[in-house]
Amino acid sequence: MTALFDEVRAAVEGGGRAVVFTVIRGDGVGAKLLVRADGTTAGDGPPELAGLAPDALRHGRSHVLEHGDMTLFADVYGPPPRLLVYGAVDTAEALCRAAKLLGWTTIVADARARFATRDRIPSADQLLVAWPEEALVQVEPDLGTAIVVLTHDDKFDLPLLTAALAGDAFYIGALGSRRNQERRRELLLEAGLTEEALERIAGPAGLDIGAESPAETALSMLAEILAVRAGRSGGRLKDSSRRIHAEPAAARK
């Protein structure tokens, strides 16, 4: 047991993400399997549990789940979620300001050096002057990363979305009107992306709250990001039969 949690500590201290599955009902009660973000494992739990790790890491919180005849506790470890915003516009600053209140790490990238400045985006933890592909290479989006594209410019939007869809980000969103979303979708299809891949893009990004200002737009987007991460629809609470708050792991059956 000590050796396994030494492995967990090493993964987390190295800035990585990991999940420990514990069998709490069914064959092999008490068996544990550590699965790192790169798919490597340790422990005596069933090796097949490694296939559950990506979804568990995207969820970002410890939780209970069913797998065949087993009930598992998934104990999720890792750094805070990250928000990568491409396009250093007013909404980017509003997104960073709001996400930092949640304890998230925020990164803003833009190829235009005159936009990606501390004066314009003071709330970002990191500012990158980089073209889309370069920004993604530097950030290395993982299962705990959300990406939002704000540029309204094909020379930025198309390569950023194409490269982001090849990675593991749990959320990929793009600002823009429905007409622009459809036009961009056609261009991405022509470039060889599949319909299935494009379904990962939240566009227009955000929940339907009637947002107008950059701050309201940021709130709408961040709310959708949180809902996706929690596996929620983002509808009105009064219309939902589910628990109001994200269900604590200990309360799940």
N, C-alpha and C positions, 0 to 999 in steps of 0.2 A: 504493500500500500504506500509506504513512504517513498519507495523508488518511483512509483507512478506519479505521485504529486511533485516529486522533484522534476520529473519530465514536464509537468504542467507549468511549474514555476519557470523553468528554463525557456519554454515557448513564450510565455507572457512577458518575461523580462527582456526577451529579444524582440519585443514588439509584435509578436505573432498572435494568431487566434487559434483556439483549440476548444474541443468539446469532449467531456468525459461522459460516456453512456454507462449507466448502472442498471442492471436488470433488477427490478423491484417486484416483479411478479412473473411467474412462468419458470421454465427450465433455467437452471443456473442462477438462481437468485443470489445477488451480491456480486456477480461477475462484473468487471469494469473494462471498458475499452476507451483509451484515449485516442482521439483522431485529431491530428494537426491539420491546419488549413491546406497543406501541400499533399494531404492524403495519407501520410505515414501514420503508423499506429503503434501503440504499446498497450500491454495489459492482457487479461485472460478472457475478455468478453468475446462474443461471437464476431469473427472478422467481417461478416456481412453488414454489421452495423456501420461500417465506414461509409457505406453508400448514403446513410442518413445525415452525414455531417454537413454537407453544403446547405441544406435547408435549415438545419439547426443553427448554423453560424449566421445565415441571413436573418433569421428570427432575432438573433442578438440577445435573447434573454434565456435564462434557465427555464425549463419546462418539462412536463410529462407528456409522453406520447405512446401510442400503441404501435407495435410492430409484430404482425403475425399473432402468435399466442403469448407474446411477451408484452409487459408494460415496462417502459424505460424512463429513467430520469436523465434528462440531458442537461448537464451542468456546463454552461457556456462561459468561456474565459476570453479575455482580450482587451485591447485598448478601446477608448470611446469610438463611436461611429465617426466617419469622416464625410464631409460634404465638399465635393469638388464642383465649383461653379466656373463654367467657361464663358467669359464675357464680363469685363469689369465695368458694368453699368450700374445705375442706381439700385436696381433690384438685387444685384449681387451684394451690395453693402447691406441692404435690408435682410437678405437671407443669412448672411454671416452674423449679423447682430442678433437675430432671433435664434439661430442654431447654437451660438455660444451660450445662451441662457440655458440650453439643455445640456451643456457640457460637451458638445460635439467639437471636433477639430475641423476647422474651415480652411479651404484652399481656394484661391481665385486665380485663374490663368487667363491671359489674353496676349495675342501676338502684338498688340498695339501698346508700346511702352508708355505712351502719353496717357493711356487709360489705366493701366495697372500700376497705380501709385498709392502710397500711404495716405495722401491727402484725399483721394477719392474713395479708397476702400480701407479705412482704418481698423475695421473689426476682423479682417482676415488674419488667421494665424500664419498664413504663408501666401505670398504673392509670387506668381511666376510670369515672366515675360517669355512666352513660348507658343509655337504653333500647336495645333491640337495633338498631333501624334507625339510631339516632343513632351507636351504636358502630361500625357498619359504614361509615357515611359518614366518620367520623373516621379509621378504619384503612385503608379502601380496600383490602380483600384482593386480592392479585394472584396470579399463577401460582406464586409462591413462598411462599404462605401456607396454613397448616393452621388449621382452626377446630374447636374442641371445645365442645359445649354441655353444661353440668353442672347446670342449674337445677332440673330436675324440676317445672317450672311452665309450664303452657300459655301463660300471658300473656307469658312470655319465650321459651320454646322455639319456639313456632309462628312468630312473626314473625322470629326470628333465622334459623331454618332456611329459611324462605321467601325471605328477602332474600339469604342466603348462596348459595342455589342459583341465584340470578340472576347471581352473580359468577364469578370465575375461580379461587377457592381450589382447590388440588390435593387437599385432603382436608377432608371435613366429617363430624364424628363427634358422636354424641349418647349420653350416659349413660342408663341405664335398663333395666328388665327387658324381657324379650321381649314380655310382655303390654302393657306401656306403650308399647313401640316400635310394636306393631301398632295400638294405639288412636290413637297420634299419627299414624301413617301414614294411617289412615282420615280423620282430620281434615284432613290436608294434601291428600289427594285431593279431599275435599269442597270445599276452598278453591280448587281448580282446578289444582293441580300434577299433572303427568303421572307415570305409573309410571316412565318413563325417567328423569325428573329425580330421583325419589326413590331410584333405584338408586345415586345418588352418596353417599347418607347411609350412613355406617358406624354401624349401630346394632343391637345394643349395640356401642359402640366398644371396640376393643382386641383383643388376641390371647387365645386360651384358655389361660391359664397358671395358672388357679385363684386369681386375685388376690382378696384380701379387704380389706387395709388401703388407705388412700388412696395410700400410696407404691407398693404393689404394683399398684393400679389404674392409677396414672400410668405405671408401667413398661409395663404391658400396652398402654395407649393409645399411648404414644410409640413402642413397638416396631412397632405396626401402621402408624403414620404414616410411620416410616422405611421399612417394607416397601413401602407404596404408592408412596412417592416413588422408590424404587429399582426399582419394577416387579417386586417379589418377592411370593411367596405368604405368607411368614411361617411356613412349616412347619418341622419339625425338620431341622437340617442333615444328620443321619445318613441321613435319608430322601430327600435331594436329590442329584441328579447334577450340579447347577450348581456353579460356583466358590463357595468359602466366602465370600470377600470380594467387594464390589462390584468388577467387573472394570475394571482401569485402562484408560483410553482407548487407550493405546499398545498394549495386548495384544489388543484386539478385532480381529477379522478381518471 
